[in-house]
Amino acid sequence: MKFLEYKCLRTEFGGIPAATFSMKVKDLMPMYYVAIRGRDKEEGSVQRVLNSRRISAIRDYILDDNTFFSSFILNWTDVNEELQYKKDTIIVPIVFDSIQVIDGQHRLAGFEAAIEENESVGEREILVTMCSRLTTKEAAKIFLNINTEQKPVPKSLMYDLFGEVEDDETHAINRITDIARDLNEDPKSPFYKLIKFPGNPRGVGSVELSTFTQALKEHIKPGGTFTKFKLKTYDNQKNLLENYFNSIKFYYDEQNLWTSKTKNPFVKAAGFGGAIDFLTEHLISKCVEKKSFKPETIKNIISLKNTSLITWDELKNLDGKTARKRVKQLLEENVMSSLPSQDEYEF
């Protein structure tokens, strides 16, 4: 029997012993396998069926000389051989199909595909965390923790961290997608479960992601409206949009209109676009003057009245451009009506 030895860090997470260490990709390739839930009967079967498109994307990512800094979670399952430890070293018997993948199956399949095109990829080091003979319940606990409890970092955060982007178009689309996803998942958001992402089942969501992208793209780009007013970070941009639409929602909620998909104009492309036109052309500058983007500040500026609320019934027979303009005018008119009278000005 041959063995591989690695310096390791032994720990325990939630009562599950584990060893974390670095190993070469080529060493793991012959020993790992995937147990699919609902198909394989063995303990630890928690994985989903592989997605070939995702594997191809990961292969290309690896061949572009990229790597992964997150750990691959593995489970030693061989019944005849044991993992051994000697001080700070783990000793792994070389046994074919002895290491079950708990997390990282697509990345490993991507490495396999990359090695077929470039054998030197096998020499790369990856970080692994090795458990031993997990039950399905233990494996599921780890899998669910990784895939549900840990929220992925927004792709567009790279711009906030380093001030560099691949190109303006890519950054804008990534940033808008990140914001839309947060707004869709946050129960306090005005668009909670209202945004329709590609692939959503019929009837899920009202506002198309493409609507968000089209309306916001030029303003989100580096050098766009948000940047000009020093609203560059993810949090500031997301909070502004959330506070703005929550302020509009406040007035529409009073008439029970916001939750009506047939009456709420802001869940339609024209209505959302008109609201963004008003935001970028008028509201941001007024908030900057007051140095505040709080909901209370925004509500005081737009000052919508029940009698002036516009519904989709009034817009649905108009062409998109006219409907968008009408929504923008609604918001402008209410700002004008909230201005002081001439006698209140001081000179």
SULBEL-V949291 format. One record per residue. RES is the residue in three letters. PHI is phi in whole degrees, 0 to 359 (none if undefined). NEAR is the number of other ideal C-beta (glycine too) atoms within 8 Angstrom. Layout:
res=RES phi=PHI near=NEAR
res=RES phi=PHI near=NEAR
This chain:
res=MET phi=none near=5
res=LYS phi=262 near=5
res=PHE phi=225 near=9
res=LEU phi=245 near=9
res=GLU phi=239 near=7
res=TYR phi=221 near=10
res=LYS phi=294 near=5
res=CYS phi=219 near=12
res=LEU phi=246 near=7
res=ARG phi=267 near=9
res=THR phi=218 near=8
res=GLU phi=218 near=7
res=PHE phi=242 near=6
res=GLY phi=57 near=5
res=GLY phi=84 near=4
res=ILE phi=253 near=11
res=PRO phi=293 near=8
res=ALA phi=207 near=11
res=ALA phi=232 near=13
res=THR phi=250 near=11
res=PHE phi=200 near=12
res=SER phi=253 near=7
res=MET phi=218 near=11
res=LYS phi=284 near=10
res=VAL phi=303 near=14
res=LYS phi=296 near=8
res=ASP phi=288 near=8
res=LEU phi=279 near=15
res=MET phi=311 near=12
res=PRO phi=284 near=6
res=MET phi=258 near=12
res=TYR phi=268 near=12
res=TYR phi=208 near=7
res=VAL phi=239 near=9
res=ALA phi=254 near=11
res=ILE phi=269 near=10
res=ARG phi=293 near=9
res=GLY phi=83 near=4
res=ARG phi=241 near=5
res=ASP phi=268 near=7
res=LYS phi=267 near=3
res=GLU phi=288 near=8
res=GLU phi=297 near=9
res=GLY phi=88 near=14
res=SER phi=282 near=14
res=VAL phi=235 near=10
res=GLN phi=278 near=11
res=ARG phi=268 near=5
res=VAL phi=294 near=4
res=LEU phi=296 near=10
res=ASN phi=256 near=7
res=SER phi=297 near=6
res=ARG phi=295 near=6
res=ARG phi=294 near=9
res=ILE phi=298 near=13
res=SER phi=298 near=9
res=ALA phi=295 near=9
res=ILE phi=292 near=14
res=ARG phi=304 near=12
res=ASP phi=296 near=8
res=TYR phi=299 near=9
res=ILE phi=292 near=13
res=LEU phi=293 near=10
res=ASP phi=277 near=6
res=ASP phi=73 near=5
res=ASN phi=264 near=6
res=THR phi=220 near=7
res=PHE phi=240 near=8
res=PHE phi=264 near=4
res=SER phi=278 near=5
res=SER phi=283 near=8
res=PHE phi=271 near=15
res=ILE phi=265 near=13
res=LEU phi=236 near=15
res=ASN phi=224 near=15
res=TRP phi=285 near=13
res=THR phi=239 near=11
res=ASP phi=298 near=8
res=VAL phi=270 near=3
res=ASN phi=261 near=4
res=GLU phi=242 near=7
res=GLU phi=246 near=5
res=LEU phi=291 near=11
res=GLN phi=238 near=7
res=TYR phi=229 near=10
res=LYS phi=223 near=5
res=LYS phi=57 near=4
res=ASP phi=261 near=6
res=THR phi=237 near=10
res=ILE phi=257 near=13
res=ILE phi=246 near=11
res=VAL phi=251 near=12
res=PRO phi=296 near=12
res=ILE phi=276 near=9
res=VAL phi=232 near=9
res=PHE phi=297 near=5
res=ASP phi=54 near=7
res=SER phi=249 near=10
res=ILE phi=238 near=13
res=GLN phi=274 near=15
res=VAL phi=271 near=15
res=ILE phi=266 near=15
res=ASP phi=214 near=10
res=GLY phi=120 near=11
res=GLN phi=297 near=10
res=HIS phi=290 near=11
res=ARG phi=294 near=10
res=LEU phi=291 near=13
res=ALA phi=296 near=11
res=GLY phi=295 near=14
res=PHE phi=296 near=16
res=GLU phi=301 near=9
res=ALA phi=295 near=12
res=ALA phi=291 near=12
res=ILE phi=297 near=13
res=GLU phi=299 near=5
res=GLU phi=264 near=7
res=ASN phi=213 near=7
res=GLU phi=300 near=5
res=SER phi=293 near=5
res=VAL phi=301 near=12
res=GLY phi=297 near=11
res=GLU phi=279 near=7
res=ARG phi=290 near=9
res=GLU phi=266 near=7
res=ILE phi=232 near=13
res=LEU phi=266 near=12
res=VAL phi=234 near=13
res=THR phi=240 near=11
res=MET phi=256 near=16
res=CYS phi=255 near=15
res=SER phi=221 near=9
res=ARG phi=50 near=7
res=LEU phi=291 near=14
res=THR phi=282 near=7
res=THR phi=300 near=10
res=LYS phi=297 near=6
res=GLU phi=293 near=11
res=ALA phi=297 near=16
res=ALA phi=295 near=9
res=LYS phi=299 near=10
res=ILE phi=293 near=14
res=PHE phi=300 near=12
res=LEU phi=293 near=9
res=ASN phi=299 near=9
res=ILE phi=289 near=10
res=ASN phi=265 near=7
res=THR phi=235 near=6
res=GLU phi=278 near=5
res=GLN phi=268 near=7
res=LYS phi=274 near=3
res=PRO phi=295 near=4
res=VAL phi=289 near=5
res=PRO phi=304 near=10
res=LYS phi=304 near=8
res=SER phi=287 near=12
res=LEU phi=297 near=10
res=MET phi=306 near=9
res=TYR phi=294 near=13
res=ASP phi=293 near=9
res=LEU phi=284 near=6
res=PHE phi=240 near=5
res=GLY phi=69 near=5
res=GLU phi=233 near=5
res=VAL phi=227 near=9
res=GLU phi=297 near=4
res=ASP phi=199 near=6
res=ASP phi=300 near=9
res=GLU phi=295 near=8
res=THR phi=298 near=9
res=HIS phi=301 near=15
res=ALA phi=299 near=15
res=ILE phi=293 near=10
res=ASN phi=298 near=11
res=ARG phi=296 near=14
res=ILE phi=295 near=13
res=THR phi=297 near=12
res=ASP phi=299 near=14
res=ILE phi=295 near=13
res=ALA phi=300 near=13
res=ARG phi=295 near=10
res=ASP phi=297 near=11
res=LEU phi=296 near=15
res=ASN phi=285 near=14
res=GLU phi=261 near=7
res=ASP phi=271 near=9
res=PRO phi=301 near=4
res=LYS phi=272 near=6
res=SER phi=281 near=12
res=PRO phi=293 near=11
res=PHE phi=250 near=12
res=TYR phi=302 near=11
res=LYS phi=58 near=7
res=LEU phi=250 near=10
res=ILE phi=262 near=15
res=LYS phi=262 near=9
res=PHE phi=265 near=10
res=PRO phi=305 near=4
res=GLY phi=94 near=3
res=ASN phi=298 near=7
res=PRO phi=298 near=4
res=ARG phi=304 near=3
res=GLY phi=90 near=3
res=VAL phi=267 near=7
res=GLY phi=90 near=11
res=SER phi=240 near=7
res=VAL phi=268 near=14
res=GLU phi=293 near=9
res=LEU phi=303 near=12
res=SER phi=297 near=6
res=THR phi=295 near=11
res=PHE phi=302 near=14
res=THR phi=298 near=12
res=GLN phi=297 near=9
res=ALA phi=286 near=10
res=LEU phi=254 near=11
res=LYS phi=308 near=12
res=GLU phi=293 near=8
res=HIS phi=279 near=10
res=ILE phi=276 near=12
res=LYS phi=305 near=12
res=PRO phi=305 near=9
res=GLY phi=97 near=6
res=GLY phi=279 near=11
res=THR phi=305 near=9
res=PHE phi=298 near=13
res=THR phi=294 near=11
res=LYS phi=301 near=7
res=PHE phi=261 near=9
res=LYS phi=60 near=5
res=LEU phi=252 near=10
res=LYS phi=265 near=10
res=THR phi=277 near=7
res=TYR phi=303 near=12
res=ASP phi=299 near=6
res=ASN phi=297 near=11
res=GLN phi=292 near=14
res=LYS phi=295 near=12
res=ASN phi=295 near=9
res=LEU phi=299 near=12
res=LEU phi=296 near=10
res=GLU phi=294 near=13
res=ASN phi=294 near=12
res=TYR phi=297 near=13
res=PHE phi=287 near=12
res=ASN phi=293 near=12
res=SER phi=292 near=12
res=ILE phi=295 near=13
res=LYS phi=301 near=10
res=PHE phi=307 near=10
res=TYR phi=287 near=14
res=TYR phi=288 near=12
res=ASP phi=296 near=10
res=GLU phi=300 near=7
res=GLN phi=252 near=8
res=ASN phi=55 near=7
res=LEU phi=257 near=11
res=TRP phi=296 near=10
res=THR phi=277 near=7
res=SER phi=270 near=8
res=LYS phi=295 near=7
res=THR phi=273 near=6
res=LYS phi=248 near=9
res=ASN phi=287 near=15
res=PRO phi=286 near=14
res=PHE phi=276 near=12
res=VAL phi=259 near=11
res=LYS phi=252 near=12
res=ALA phi=302 near=11
res=ALA phi=294 near=14
res=GLY phi=293 near=16
res=PHE phi=295 near=14
res=GLY phi=297 near=13
res=GLY phi=296 near=17
res=ALA phi=295 near=15
res=ILE phi=291 near=11
res=ASP phi=301 near=10
res=PHE phi=295 near=13
res=LEU phi=302 near=10
res=THR phi=280 near=10
res=GLU phi=268 near=6
res=HIS phi=228 near=11
res=LEU phi=293 near=13
res=ILE phi=303 near=13
res=SER phi=296 near=8
res=LYS phi=290 near=10
res=CYS phi=292 near=13
res=VAL phi=298 near=8
res=GLU phi=302 near=6
res=LYS phi=270 near=7
res=LYS phi=55 near=5
res=SER phi=208 near=6
res=PHE phi=241 near=10
res=LYS phi=292 near=7
res=PRO phi=305 near=9
res=GLU phi=298 near=6
res=THR phi=296 near=11
res=ILE phi=295 near=14
res=LYS phi=298 near=11
res=ASN phi=293 near=8
res=ILE phi=285 near=11
res=ILE phi=282 near=14
res=SER phi=42 near=10
res=LEU phi=291 near=10
res=LYS phi=250 near=9
res=ASN phi=304 near=8
res=THR phi=288 near=4
res=SER phi=257 near=9
res=LEU phi=296 near=11
res=ILE phi=259 near=9
res=THR phi=245 near=10
res=TRP phi=294 near=11
res=ASP phi=303 near=7
res=GLU phi=278 near=7
res=LEU phi=247 near=15
res=LYS phi=296 near=7
res=ASN phi=266 near=3
res=LEU phi=269 near=9
res=ASP phi=289 near=5
res=GLY phi=303 near=8
res=LYS phi=296 near=7
res=THR phi=292 near=8
res=ALA phi=297 near=16
res=ARG phi=297 near=13
res=LYS phi=296 near=9
res=ARG phi=295 near=13
res=VAL phi=295 near=18
res=LYS phi=300 near=13
res=GLN phi=297 near=8
res=LEU phi=305 near=11
res=LEU phi=291 near=15
res=GLU phi=296 near=10
res=GLU phi=297 near=9
res=ASN phi=289 near=13
res=VAL phi=295 near=13
res=MET phi=297 near=7
res=SER phi=288 near=8
res=SER phi=269 near=9
res=LEU phi=291 near=6
res=PRO phi=296 near=5
res=SER phi=286 near=5
res=GLN phi=304 near=5
res=ASP phi=290 near=4
res=GLU phi=270 near=6
res=TYR phi=286 near=6
res=GLU phi=250 near=3
res=PHE phi=235 near=2
